[in-house]
Amino acid sequence: MNHAMIIYLIIGTAFINQSFGGTLCNTVEECTKLKTKIESNLQEIYEAISPNLSGILKKNVKTKMDAKEFCKNRGMLLPFIRDYAEYAQTRGAKMIETKYPNTAFSDAKVIKEYSELPPHFYAIYKKNSEGTIVINFYYSTKNYNRPLGDLGNDEFWTSSSRPKEISGYLSDYIFLGKSGDINSVSKNNENLTYQKSVRCLKNETVN
């Protein structure tokens, strides 16, 4: 550990002690236990903010189908990408709903809407009941505040698929806890697996 980091820790500890009216910990062991307790409490708060989402129930799940089966066996559903976007909003991300939810993404109205979005927003797509590719919502991670622990480190499976016509290949949407971004993984190569974590929906929602 370098000198700057040591000074930073000393000042930080002094500030916390002063703020709470006394010494909270004196040894590395005591402070480590305190850190673990604080992070645990914060995770409970984050989960309470998004009550429909469970905590992380399983890690290193290789496929979306495995993730869906895992949640189904527990009487729950694998979250849709909208559920994660709504969760990310509690962490500072932003969503904008399209004015044309059932209009093809290639329609001139939708193209114009997309071109007039604020900076940093991008489109999340889906297919409607008629098989038309439409805008699900617009999304930005500009002010996303990364959670502590695994919620802020892991990548998560979702039930939502990205239409093949958008990227040229069929893929599944995933949520990145670290950046708050929405990404996708290809279904083209059946031998290719992506180990992601799983949270489940306690209550059914729309995609």
MARMI-896730 format. One line per 10 residues: number of its first residue (from 1); for each residue z, x, y of N, C-alpha, C, CB. Coordinates in nm, 2 decimals, always signed. Glycine has a CB too. Example, Ala and Ser with C-alpha at 12.3 -4.5 7.8 and 13.67 -1.06 7.14 Angstrom:
2
1	+0.78:+1.32:-0.57:+0.78:+1.23:-0.45:+0.78:+1.32:-0.33:+0.90:+1.13:-0.45 | +0.71:+1.28:-0.22:+0.71:+1.37:-0.11:+0.79:+1.29:+0.00:+0.57:+1.41:-0.06
This chain:
207
1	+0.00:+0.08:-0.12:+0.00:+0.00:+0.00:+0.00:+0.09:+0.12:+0.12:-0.10:+0.00 | -0.09:+0.06:+0.22:-0.10:+0.15:+0.34:+0.01:+0.11:+0.44:-0.24:+0.14:+0.40 | +0.02:+0.20:+0.55:+0.13:+0.17:+0.65:+0.11:+0.05:+0.73:+0.14:+0.29:+0.74 | -0.01:+0.02:+0.76:-0.04:-0.10:+0.84:+0.00:-0.23:+0.76:-0.19:-0.11:+0.87 | -0.02:-0.23:+0.63:+0.02:-0.35:+0.55:+0.17:-0.36:+0.54:-0.04:-0.33:+0.41 | +0.24:-0.24:+0.53:+0.38:-0.24:+0.52:+0.44:-0.30:+0.65:+0.44:-0.10:+0.50 | +0.39:-0.25:+0.76:+0.43:-0.30:+0.90:+0.41:-0.45:+0.91:+0.36:-0.23:+1.01 | +0.29:-0.49:+0.86:+0.26:-0.64:+0.87:+0.36:-0.72:+0.79:+0.11:-0.66:+0.81 | +0.39:-0.67:+0.67:+0.48:-0.75:+0.58:+0.62:-0.75:+0.64:+0.49:-0.68:+0.44 | +0.67:-0.64:+0.70:+0.80:-0.63:+0.77:+0.81:-0.73:+0.88:+0.83:-0.49:+0.82
11	+0.70:-0.73:+0.97:+0.70:-0.82:+1.08:+0.69:-0.97:+1.03:+0.58:-0.79:+1.18 | +0.61:-0.99:+0.93:+0.59:-1.13:+0.88:+0.72:-1.18:+0.82:+0.49:-1.13:+0.77 | +0.79:-1.09:+0.74:+0.92:-1.13:+0.69:+1.02:-1.16:+0.79:+0.97:-1.03:+0.59 | +1.03:-1.08:+0.90:+1.12:-1.10:+1.01:+1.10:-1.23:+1.08:+1.11:-0.98:+1.10 | +0.97:-1.26:+1.10:+0.93:-1.38:+1.16:+0.98:-1.51:+1.08:+0.78:-1.39:+1.19 | +0.95:-1.50:+0.95:+0.99:-1.61:+0.86:+1.14:-1.63:+0.86:+0.94:-1.59:+0.72 | +1.21:-1.52:+0.85:+1.36:-1.52:+0.85:+1.41:-1.58:+0.98:+1.42:-1.38:+0.83 | +1.36:-1.54:+1.09:+1.40:-1.59:+1.22:+1.37:-1.74:+1.23:+1.34:-1.52:+1.34 | +1.25:-1.78:+1.18:+1.21:-1.92:+1.20:+1.30:-2.01:+1.11:+1.07:-1.93:+1.15 | +1.34:-1.96:+1.00:+1.43:-2.05:+0.91:+1.58:-2.02:+0.93:+1.39:-2.02:+0.77
21	+1.61:-1.94:+1.03:+1.75:-1.93:+1.06:+1.83:-1.84:+0.97:+1.82:-2.06:+1.07 | +1.77:-1.76:+0.89:+1.84:-1.67:+0.80:+1.75:-1.60:+0.70:+1.94:-1.75:+0.72 | +1.80:-1.51:+0.63:+1.72:-1.43:+0.54:+1.68:-1.51:+0.41:+1.79:-1.30:+0.49 | +1.56:-1.52:+0.38:+1.51:-1.60:+0.27:+1.51:-1.52:+0.14:+1.37:-1.66:+0.30 | +1.48:-1.39:+0.15:+1.48:-1.30:+0.04:+1.50:-1.16:+0.08:+1.34:-1.32:-0.04 | +1.56:-1.08:-0.01:+1.59:-0.94:+0.03:+1.52:-0.84:-0.06:+1.74:-0.92:+0.02 | +1.48:-0.88:-0.18:+1.42:-0.78:-0.27:+1.28:-0.83:-0.31:+1.51:-0.77:-0.40 | +1.20:-0.74:-0.37:+1.07:-0.78:-0.42:+1.07:-0.89:-0.52:+1.00:-0.66:-0.48 | +1.17:-0.89:-0.61:+1.19:-0.99:-0.71:+1.22:-1.13:-0.64:+1.30:-0.95:-0.81 | +1.31:-1.13:-0.55:+1.35:-1.25:-0.48:+1.23:-1.31:-0.40:+1.47:-1.23:-0.38
31	+1.16:-1.22:-0.33:+1.04:-1.27:-0.25:+0.93:-1.32:-0.34:+1.00:-1.16:-0.16 | +0.91:-1.25:-0.45:+0.81:-1.30:-0.55:+0.84:-1.44:-0.60:+0.79:-1.20:-0.66 | +0.96:-1.46:-0.63:+1.00:-1.59:-0.68:+0.99:-1.70:-0.57:+1.15:-1.59:-0.73 | +1.02:-1.66:-0.45:+1.00:-1.75:-0.33:+0.86:-1.78:-0.31:+1.06:-1.69:-0.20 | +0.77:-1.68:-0.32:+0.63:-1.70:-0.30:+0.57:-1.80:-0.41:+0.55:-1.57:-0.31 | +0.62:-1.78:-0.53:+0.57:-1.87:-0.64:+0.61:-2.01:-0.62:+0.63:-1.82:-0.78 | +0.74:-2.03:-0.57:+0.79:-2.16:-0.54:+0.71:-2.23:-0.43:+0.94:-2.16:-0.51 | +0.68:-2.15:-0.32:+0.61:-2.21:-0.21:+0.47:-2.25:-0.25:+0.60:-2.10:-0.09 | +0.40:-2.16:-0.33:+0.26:-2.19:-0.37:+0.26:-2.32:-0.46:+0.20:-2.07:-0.44 | +0.37:-2.33:-0.54:+0.37:-2.45:-0.63:+0.39:-2.57:-0.55:+0.49:-2.43:-0.73
41	+0.48:-2.57:-0.45:+0.50:-2.68:-0.36:+0.37:-2.72:-0.28:+0.62:-2.65:-0.26 | +0.30:-2.62:-0.23:+0.18:-2.64:-0.16:+0.08:-2.71:-0.25:+0.13:-2.51:-0.10 | +0.06:-2.66:-0.37:-0.03:-2.72:-0.46:+0.00:-2.87:-0.49:-0.03:-2.65:-0.60 | +0.13:-2.90:-0.50:+0.17:-3.04:-0.51:+0.13:-3.12:-0.39:+0.32:-3.06:-0.53 | +0.14:-3.06:-0.27:+0.10:-3.13:-0.15:-0.05:-3.15:-0.14:+0.14:-3.05:-0.02 | -0.13:-3.05:-0.18:-0.27:-3.06:-0.18:-0.32:-3.17:-0.28:-0.34:-2.93:-0.22 | -0.25:-3.18:-0.39:-0.29:-3.28:-0.49:-0.25:-3.42:-0.44:-0.23:-3.25:-0.62 | -0.14:-3.43:-0.37:-0.10:-3.56:-0.31:-0.20:-3.61:-0.20:+0.04:-3.55:-0.25 | -0.26:-3.51:-0.13:-0.36:-3.55:-0.03:-0.48:-3.62:-0.09:-0.40:-3.42:+0.05 | -0.51:-3.57:-0.21:-0.62:-3.63:-0.29:-0.57:-3.69:-0.42:-0.73:-3.52:-0.32
51	-0.51:-3.81:-0.41:-0.43:-3.86:-0.52:-0.52:-3.90:-0.64:-0.36:-3.99:-0.48 | -0.65:-3.92:-0.63:-0.74:-3.96:-0.74:-0.77:-3.84:-0.83:-0.86:-4.02:-0.69 | -0.75:-3.72:-0.78:-0.78:-3.60:-0.85:-0.66:-3.54:-0.92:-0.85:-3.49:-0.76 | -0.67:-3.50:-1.05:-0.56:-3.44:-1.11:-0.56:-3.29:-1.07:-0.58:-3.45:-1.27 | -0.46:-3.22:-1.11:-0.46:-3.08:-1.10:-0.56:-3.01:-1.19:-0.32:-3.02:-1.12 | -0.56:-2.88:-1.20:-0.65:-2.81:-1.29:-0.60:-2.83:-1.43:-0.66:-2.66:-1.26 | -0.67:-2.90:-1.52:-0.63:-2.93:-1.65:-0.68:-2.84:-1.76:-0.67:-3.07:-1.69 | -0.79:-2.77:-1.73:-0.85:-2.68:-1.83:-0.94:-2.58:-1.75:-0.93:-2.75:-1.94 | -0.94:-2.45:-1.80:-1.02:-2.35:-1.74:-1.12:-2.30:-1.85:-0.93:-2.23:-1.69 | -1.22:-2.23:-1.80:-1.33:-2.17:-1.89:-1.40:-2.27:-1.98:-1.26:-2.06:-1.97
61	-1.43:-2.38:-1.92:-1.51:-2.48:-2.00:-1.66:-2.45:-1.98:-1.48:-2.63:-1.95 | -1.73:-2.44:-2.09:-1.87:-2.39:-2.08:-1.98:-2.48:-2.03:-1.90:-2.34:-2.22 | -1.97:-2.61:-2.05:-2.07:-2.70:-2.01:-2.02:-2.82:-1.95:-2.16:-2.74:-2.13 | -2.10:-2.89:-1.87:-2.06:-3.02:-1.81:-2.02:-3.12:-1.91:-2.17:-3.07:-1.71 | -2.10:-3.13:-2.02:-2.07:-3.23:-2.12:-1.93:-3.20:-2.19:-2.18:-3.22:-2.23 | -1.90:-3.08:-2.20:-1.76:-3.05:-2.26:-1.66:-3.09:-2.16:-1.75:-2.90:-2.28 | -1.68:-3.07:-2.03:-1.59:-3.11:-1.92:-1.57:-3.27:-1.92:-1.64:-3.06:-1.79 | -1.69:-3.34:-1.93:-1.68:-3.48:-1.93:-1.60:-3.54:-2.05:-1.82:-3.54:-1.93 | -1.63:-3.47:-2.17:-1.56:-3.52:-2.29:-1.41:-3.49:-2.28:-1.62:-3.44:-2.41 | -1.37:-3.38:-2.22:-1.23:-3.34:-2.20:-1.16:-3.45:-2.12:-1.22:-3.20:-2.13
71	-1.22:-3.49:-2.01:-1.16:-3.59:-1.92:-1.16:-3.73:-1.99:-1.24:-3.61:-1.79 | -1.27:-3.76:-2.06:-1.28:-3.89:-2.13:-1.17:-3.90:-2.24:-1.42:-3.91:-2.20 | -1.14:-3.80:-2.31:-1.04:-3.80:-2.41:-0.90:-3.82:-2.36:-1.04:-3.67:-2.49 | -0.89:-3.80:-2.22:-0.76:-3.82:-2.16:-0.76:-3.95:-2.07:-0.72:-3.70:-2.07 | -0.85:-4.04:-2.10:-0.86:-4.16:-2.03:-0.90:-4.15:-1.88:-0.73:-4.23:-2.04 | -0.97:-4.04:-1.85:-1.01:-4.02:-1.71:-1.16:-3.99:-1.70:-0.93:-3.90:-1.65 | -1.21:-3.96:-1.58:-1.35:-3.92:-1.57:-1.36:-3.79:-1.50:-1.42:-4.03:-1.48 | -1.47:-3.72:-1.53:-1.50:-3.60:-1.45:-1.54:-3.64:-1.31:-1.61:-3.52:-1.52 | -1.49:-3.57:-1.21:-1.52:-3.61:-1.07:-1.66:-3.60:-1.04:-1.43:-3.53:-0.98 | -1.71:-3.69:-0.95:-1.84:-3.68:-0.89:-1.84:-3.58:-0.78:-1.89:-3.81:-0.84
81	-1.95:-3.53:-0.73:-1.96:-3.43:-0.62:-1.90:-3.50:-0.49:-2.10:-3.38:-0.60 | -1.92:-3.63:-0.48:-1.86:-3.69:-0.36:-1.71:-3.68:-0.36:-1.90:-3.84:-0.36 | -1.64:-3.69:-0.48:-1.50:-3.68:-0.48:-1.45:-3.54:-0.43:-1.45:-3.70:-0.63 | -1.53:-3.44:-0.47:-1.49:-3.30:-0.43:-1.52:-3.29:-0.28:-1.57:-3.20:-0.50 | -1.62:-3.35:-0.23:-1.65:-3.34:-0.08:-1.54:-3.41:+0.00:-1.79:-3.40:-0.05 | -1.50:-3.52:-0.05:-1.39:-3.59:+0.01:-1.26:-3.51:+0.01:-1.37:-3.73:-0.05 | -1.24:-3.45:-0.11:-1.12:-3.36:-0.12:-1.13:-3.24:-0.01:-1.10:-3.30:-0.26 | -1.25:-3.19:-0.01:-1.27:-3.07:+0.09:-1.25:-3.11:+0.23:-1.41:-3.02:+0.07 | -1.28:-3.24:+0.26:-1.25:-3.29:+0.40:-1.10:-3.28:+0.44:-1.30:-3.43:+0.41 | -1.01:-3.29:+0.34:-0.87:-3.27:+0.37:-0.84:-3.13:+0.39:-0.79:-3.33:+0.25
91	-0.93:-3.04:+0.36:-0.92:-2.89:+0.39:-1.00:-2.85:+0.50:-0.96:-2.82:+0.26 | -1.06:-2.94:+0.58:-1.14:-2.90:+0.70:-1.29:-2.92:+0.69:-1.11:-2.77:+0.74 | -1.34:-2.94:+0.57:-1.49:-2.96:+0.56:-1.53:-3.09:+0.62:-1.53:-2.95:+0.41 | -1.66:-3.11:+0.64:-1.71:-3.24:+0.70:-1.82:-3.30:+0.62:-1.75:-3.21:+0.85 | -1.82:-3.43:+0.62:-1.92:-3.51:+0.56:-1.98:-3.60:+0.67:-1.87:-3.60:+0.44 | -2.12:-3.62:+0.66:-2.18:-3.72:+0.74:-2.27:-3.81:+0.65:-2.28:-3.65:+0.85 | -2.25:-3.94:+0.66:-2.33:-4.03:+0.57:-2.46:-4.06:+0.63:-2.25:-4.17:+0.56 | -2.56:-4.07:+0.55:-2.70:-4.10:+0.59:-2.71:-4.24:+0.64:-2.80:-4.07:+0.48 | -2.80:-4.27:+0.73:-2.82:-4.40:+0.78:-2.92:-4.47:+0.69:-2.88:-4.40:+0.92 | -2.98:-4.40:+0.59:-3.08:-4.45:+0.50:-3.05:-4.42:+0.36:-3.22:-4.39:+0.54
101	-2.94:-4.48:+0.31:-2.89:-4.45:+0.17:-2.99:-4.48:+0.06:-2.77:-4.52:+0.15 | -3.08:-4.57:+0.08:-3.17:-4.61:-0.03:-3.32:-4.57:+0.00:-3.16:-4.75:-0.06 | -3.34:-4.49:+0.10:-3.47:-4.45:+0.14:-3.50:-4.31:+0.08:-3.48:-4.45:+0.29 | -3.62:-4.29:+0.03:-3.66:-4.16:-0.03:-3.64:-4.05:+0.07:-3.80:-4.16:-0.07 | -3.59:-3.93:+0.02:-3.56:-3.82:+0.11:-3.68:-3.77:+0.18:-3.50:-3.71:+0.02 | -3.80:-3.80:+0.12:-3.93:-3.75:+0.18:-3.98:-3.84:+0.29:-4.03:-3.73:+0.08 | -3.91:-3.96:+0.31:-3.95:-4.05:+0.42:-3.93:-3.99:+0.55:-3.87:-4.18:+0.40 | -4.02:-4.02:+0.65:-4.02:-3.97:+0.78:-3.89:-3.99:+0.85:-4.13:-4.02:+0.86 | -3.83:-4.11:+0.83:-3.70:-4.14:+0.89:-3.59:-4.04:+0.85:-3.66:-4.29:+0.86 | -3.59:-4.02:+0.72:-3.49:-3.93:+0.66:-3.51:-3.78:+0.71:-3.48:-3.94:+0.51
111	-3.63:-3.74:+0.71:-3.67:-3.61:+0.75:-3.62:-3.59:+0.90:-3.82:-3.58:+0.74 | -3.65:-3.69:+0.98:-3.61:-3.68:+1.12:-3.45:-3.67:+1.13:-3.66:-3.80:+1.20 | -3.38:-3.76:+1.05:-3.24:-3.75:+1.05:-3.18:-3.62:+1.01:-3.18:-3.86:+0.96 | -3.24:-3.56:+0.91:-3.20:-3.43:+0.86:-3.22:-3.32:+0.97:-3.28:-3.39:+0.74 | -3.33:-3.33:+1.04:-3.37:-3.23:+1.15:-3.27:-3.24:+1.27:-3.51:-3.25:+1.19 | -3.20:-3.35:+1.28:-3.12:-3.37:+1.40:-2.97:-3.35:+1.37:-3.14:-3.51:+1.46 | -2.94:-3.30:+1.24:-2.80:-3.28:+1.21:-2.74:-3.17:+1.29:-2.79:-3.25:+1.06 | -2.60:-3.18:+1.31:-2.54:-3.06:+1.37:-2.55:-2.94:+1.29:-2.39:-3.09:+1.39 | -2.53:-2.82:+1.35:-2.55:-2.69:+1.28:-2.45:-2.69:+1.16:-2.52:-2.57:+1.37 | -2.49:-2.62:+1.05:-2.42:-2.59:+0.93:-2.42:-2.70:+0.83:-2.28:-2.56:+0.97
121	-2.48:-2.81:+0.86:-2.48:-2.92:+0.76:-2.60:-2.91:+0.67:-2.48:-3.06:+0.83 | -2.58:-2.95:+0.54:-2.69:-2.95:+0.45:-2.69:-3.08:+0.36:-2.70:-2.82:+0.36 | -2.80:-3.11:+0.30:-2.80:-3.24:+0.23:-2.76:-3.22:+0.08:-2.94:-3.29:+0.23 | -2.69:-3.32:+0.03:-2.66:-3.34:-0.11:-2.74:-3.46:-0.16:-2.50:-3.35:-0.14 | -2.82:-3.43:-0.27:-2.91:-3.54:-0.31:-2.86:-3.61:-0.44:-3.05:-3.47:-0.34 | -2.92:-3.72:-0.47:-2.90:-3.79:-0.59:-3.02:-3.88:-0.62:-2.76:-3.87:-0.59 | -3.02:-3.94:-0.74:-3.12:-4.04:-0.76:-3.05:-4.18:-0.77:-3.20:-4.02:-0.90 | -3.12:-4.28:-0.70:-3.06:-4.41:-0.70:-3.09:-4.48:-0.83:-3.11:-4.49:-0.58 | -3.06:-4.61:-0.84:-3.08:-4.69:-0.96:-3.22:-4.70:-1.00:-3.01:-4.82:-0.95 | -3.31:-4.69:-0.90:-3.45:-4.70:-0.93:-3.52:-4.57:-0.96:-3.52:-4.77:-0.81
131	-3.44:-4.46:-0.96:-3.49:-4.33:-0.99:-3.55:-4.26:-0.87:-3.60:-4.34:-1.09 | -3.53:-4.31:-0.75:-3.58:-4.25:-0.63:-3.48:-4.14:-0.58:-3.60:-4.35:-0.52 | -3.53:-4.03:-0.54:-3.44:-3.92:-0.48:-3.40:-3.96:-0.34:-3.51:-3.78:-0.49 | -3.27:-3.97:-0.31:-3.22:-4.01:-0.18:-3.11:-3.91:-0.14:-3.17:-4.16:-0.18 | -3.07:-3.93:-0.01:-2.96:-3.85:+0.04:-2.83:-3.91:-0.01:-2.96:-3.84:+0.19 | -2.75:-3.83:-0.07:-2.61:-3.88:-0.11:-2.52:-3.87:+0.01:-2.55:-3.79:-0.23 | -2.52:-3.75:+0.08:-2.45:-3.73:+0.20:-2.48:-3.60:+0.26:-2.29:-3.75:+0.19 | -2.45:-3.57:+0.38:-2.47:-3.44:+0.44:-2.33:-3.37:+0.45:-2.53:-3.45:+0.59 | -2.33:-3.24:+0.44:-2.20:-3.17:+0.42:-2.20:-3.04:+0.49:-2.18:-3.15:+0.27 | -2.08:-3.00:+0.54:-2.06:-2.87:+0.61:-1.93:-2.81:+0.57:-2.07:-2.89:+0.76
141	-1.92:-2.68:+0.54:-1.80:-2.62:+0.51:-1.75:-2.53:+0.62:-1.81:-2.53:+0.38 | -1.80:-2.55:+0.74:-1.77:-2.46:+0.85:-1.62:-2.43:+0.88:-1.83:-2.51:+0.98 | -1.54:-2.54:+0.87:-1.40:-2.52:+0.90:-1.31:-2.54:+0.78:-1.35:-2.62:+1.00 | -1.37:-2.52:+0.66:-1.30:-2.53:+0.53:-1.19:-2.43:+0.52:-1.39:-2.51:+0.42 | -1.07:-2.48:+0.49:-0.95:-2.39:+0.47:-0.92:-2.38:+0.32:-0.83:-2.45:+0.55 | -0.94:-2.26:+0.27:-0.93:-2.24:+0.13:-0.79:-2.26:+0.08:-0.97:-2.10:+0.10 | -0.77:-2.34:-0.03:-0.63:-2.36:-0.08:-0.58:-2.23:-0.15:-0.64:-2.47:-0.19 | -0.45:-2.23:-0.17:-0.39:-2.12:-0.24:-0.41:-2.13:-0.39:-0.24:-2.11:-0.21 | -0.39:-2.03:-0.46:-0.39:-2.03:-0.61:-0.53:-2.06:-0.66:-0.29:-2.13:-0.66 | -0.53:-2.11:-0.79:-0.65:-2.14:-0.86:-0.74:-2.24:-0.79:-0.62:-2.18:-1.00
151	-0.68:-2.34:-0.72:-0.76:-2.44:-0.65:-0.86:-2.37:-0.55:-0.67:-2.54:-0.57 | -0.82:-2.25:-0.50:-0.90:-2.18:-0.40:-0.98:-2.06:-0.46:-0.81:-2.13:-0.29 | -0.97:-2.05:-0.59:-1.04:-1.94:-0.66:-1.14:-1.99:-0.76:-0.94:-1.85:-0.73 | -1.12:-2.10:-0.83:-1.20:-2.15:-0.94:-1.32:-2.22:-0.89:-1.12:-2.23:-1.03 | -1.42:-2.24:-0.98:-1.53:-2.32:-0.96:-1.52:-2.44:-1.06:-1.67:-2.25:-0.98 | -1.57:-2.56:-1.02:-1.53:-2.68:-1.09:-1.66:-2.76:-1.13:-1.44:-2.77:-1.01 | -1.66:-2.81:-1.25:-1.76:-2.90:-1.30:-1.75:-3.03:-1.23:-1.75:-2.92:-1.45 | -1.87:-3.10:-1.21:-1.87:-3.23:-1.16:-1.96:-3.32:-1.25:-1.92:-3.24:-1.01 | -1.96:-3.45:-1.23:-2.04:-3.54:-1.31:-2.18:-3.55:-1.25:-1.98:-3.67:-1.32 | -2.20:-3.50:-1.13:-2.33:-3.52:-1.06:-2.43:-3.42:-1.09:-2.30:-3.52:-0.91
161	-2.56:-3.46:-1.10:-2.67:-3.38:-1.12:-2.75:-3.36:-0.99:-2.76:-3.43:-1.24 | -2.81:-3.25:-0.98:-2.91:-3.22:-0.87:-3.05:-3.26:-0.92:-2.90:-3.08:-0.81 | -3.12:-3.34:-0.85:-3.25:-3.38:-0.90:-3.35:-3.26:-0.92:-3.32:-3.48:-0.81 | -3.42:-3.26:-1.03:-3.51:-3.15:-1.06:-3.61:-3.13:-0.95:-3.58:-3.18:-1.19 | -3.66:-3.23:-0.88:-3.76:-3.22:-0.78:-3.71:-3.14:-0.66:-3.81:-3.36:-0.74 | -3.58:-3.13:-0.64:-3.53:-3.06:-0.52:-3.54:-2.91:-0.54:-3.39:-3.10:-0.49 | -3.50:-2.86:-0.65:-3.50:-2.71:-0.67:-3.60:-2.66:-0.77:-3.36:-2.67:-0.72 | -3.67:-2.76:-0.84:-3.77:-2.71:-0.93:-3.71:-2.71:-1.08:-3.83:-2.58:-0.90 | -3.59:-2.73:-1.09:-3.52:-2.73:-1.22:-3.41:-2.83:-1.22:-3.48:-2.59:-1.26 | -3.38:-2.88:-1.34:-3.26:-2.97:-1.35:-3.13:-2.90:-1.35:-3.28:-3.06:-1.48
171	-3.04:-2.94:-1.27:-2.91:-2.86:-1.26:-2.80:-2.96:-1.23:-2.92:-2.76:-1.14 | -2.68:-2.91:-1.25:-2.55:-2.98:-1.23:-2.48:-2.93:-1.11:-2.46:-2.97:-1.35 | -2.44:-3.02:-1.02:-2.36:-2.98:-0.91:-2.22:-2.93:-0.95:-2.34:-3.10:-0.81 | -2.18:-2.82:-0.88:-2.04:-2.77:-0.90:-1.98:-2.75:-0.76:-2.05:-2.63:-0.98 | -1.85:-2.75:-0.76:-1.77:-2.73:-0.64:-1.70:-2.59:-0.64:-1.67:-2.84:-0.62 | -1.72:-2.52:-0.53:-1.66:-2.38:-0.53:-1.53:-2.39:-0.44:-1.76:-2.28:-0.46 | -1.42:-2.37:-0.51:-1.29:-2.38:-0.44:-1.27:-2.27:-0.33:-1.18:-2.37:-0.54 | -1.33:-2.15:-0.35:-1.31:-2.04:-0.26:-1.37:-2.07:-0.12:-1.37:-1.92:-0.32 | -1.50:-2.12:-0.12:-1.57:-2.14:+0.00:-1.58:-2.29:+0.04:-1.71:-2.08:-0.01 | -1.55:-2.38:-0.05:-1.57:-2.52:-0.03:-1.72:-2.56:-0.04:-1.53:-2.55:+0.11
181	-1.80:-2.47:-0.08:-1.95:-2.50:-0.09:-1.98:-2.59:-0.22:-2.03:-2.37:-0.10 | -2.09:-2.66:-0.21:-2.14:-2.73:-0.32:-2.26:-2.65:-0.37:-2.18:-2.88:-0.28 | -2.26:-2.61:-0.49:-2.37:-2.54:-0.55:-2.42:-2.61:-0.67:-2.33:-2.39:-0.58 | -2.51:-2.55:-0.75:-2.56:-2.61:-0.87:-2.59:-2.50:-0.98:-2.68:-2.69:-0.85 | -2.58:-2.54:-1.11:-2.61:-2.44:-1.21:-2.72:-2.51:-1.30:-2.49:-2.41:-1.30 | -2.82:-2.42:-1.34:-2.94:-2.47:-1.41:-2.91:-2.52:-1.55:-3.04:-2.36:-1.42 | -2.98:-2.62:-1.59:-2.98:-2.67:-1.73:-3.10:-2.62:-1.81:-2.98:-2.82:-1.73 | -3.18:-2.53:-1.75:-3.31:-2.49:-1.81:-3.28:-2.41:-1.94:-3.39:-2.41:-1.72 | -3.19:-2.32:-1.94:-3.16:-2.23:-2.05:-3.04:-2.28:-2.13:-3.14:-2.09:-2.01 | -3.06:-2.34:-2.25:-2.95:-2.40:-2.33:-2.85:-2.29:-2.38:-3.01:-2.47:-2.45
191	-2.90:-2.17:-2.38:-2.81:-2.06:-2.42:-2.72:-2.00:-2.31:-2.90:-1.94:-2.48 | -2.76:-2.05:-2.19:-2.68:-2.00:-2.07:-2.56:-2.09:-2.05:-2.77:-1.99:-1.95 | -2.44:-2.03:-2.05:-2.33:-2.11:-2.02:-2.26:-2.06:-1.90:-2.23:-2.11:-2.14 | -2.19:-2.16:-1.83:-2.12:-2.13:-1.71:-1.97:-2.17:-1.73:-2.18:-2.20:-1.58 | -1.88:-2.08:-1.73:-1.74:-2.12:-1.75:-1.68:-2.16:-1.62:-1.66:-2.00:-1.81 | -1.65:-2.29:-1.61:-1.59:-2.35:-1.49:-1.46:-2.42:-1.53:-1.68:-2.45:-1.43 | -1.38:-2.45:-1.43:-1.25:-2.53:-1.45:-1.28:-2.68:-1.44:-1.15:-2.48:-1.35 | -1.18:-2.75:-1.49:-1.19:-2.90:-1.49:-1.07:-2.96:-1.42:-1.20:-2.95:-1.63 | -1.10:-3.05:-1.33:-1.00:-3.15:-1.28:-1.06:-3.29:-1.32:-0.98:-3.14:-1.13 | -0.98:-3.39:-1.34:-1.03:-3.52:-1.38:-0.99:-3.62:-1.27:-0.97:-3.56:-1.51
201	-1.07:-3.73:-1.27:-1.04:-3.84:-1.19:-0.94:-3.94:-1.25:-1.17:-3.92:-1.15 | -0.84:-3.97:-1.19:-0.74:-4.06:-1.24:-0.79:-4.21:-1.23:-0.60:-4.05:-1.17 | -0.88:-4.23:-1.13:-0.93:-4.36:-1.11:-1.08:-4.35:-1.09:-0.87:-4.44:-0.99 | -1.16:-4.44:-1.14:-1.30:-4.44:-1.13:-1.35:-4.46:-0.99:-1.37:-4.54:-1.22 | -1.45:-4.37:-0.94:-1.51:-4.39:-0.81:-1.66:-4.39:-0.83:-1.46:-4.28:-0.71 | -1.73:-4.41:-0.72:-1.88:-4.41:-0.72:-1.93:-4.27:-0.70:-1.94:-4.51:-0.62 | -2.05:-4.24:-0.74:-2.11:-4.11:-0.72:-2.20:-4.10:-0.60:-2.18:-4.06:-0.84
